[in-house]
């Protein structure tokens, strides 16, 4: 039996703005996150439809607040600049981030990075998001 979730039930779901994890493990990782994010902001400053964020929770699926990831930096082409508590994809015309950065740190073990890779590969597949180290 297939059970569908009604729109009213989905609107009662809370999408937290924090995951309880630190933004960085050390000053070097934090510095790289800030340098890359702020330089991307400067690069795209004149384009009102390029959204750049750092450590912002991305919820790709409406109705599921457990499926989420907070890239160190993400770029979303075709979405307006502005403040957000989280990036809820269905509210953003279903536009996925096209570029994500993860800054490797001692706390990012191979298994954790593999899980992030899988998440980005799966949820970014329709956006042209390319994953890799090339």
Buried (B, 14 or more C-beta within 10 A) or exposed (E): EEEEEEEEEEEEEEBEEEEEEEEBBEEEBBEBBBEBBEEBBEEBEEEEEBBBBBBBBBBBEBBEBEEBBBBBBBBBBEBEBEEBEBBBBEEBEEBBBBBBBBBEBEEBEEEEEEEBBEBBEEBBEEBEBEBEEE
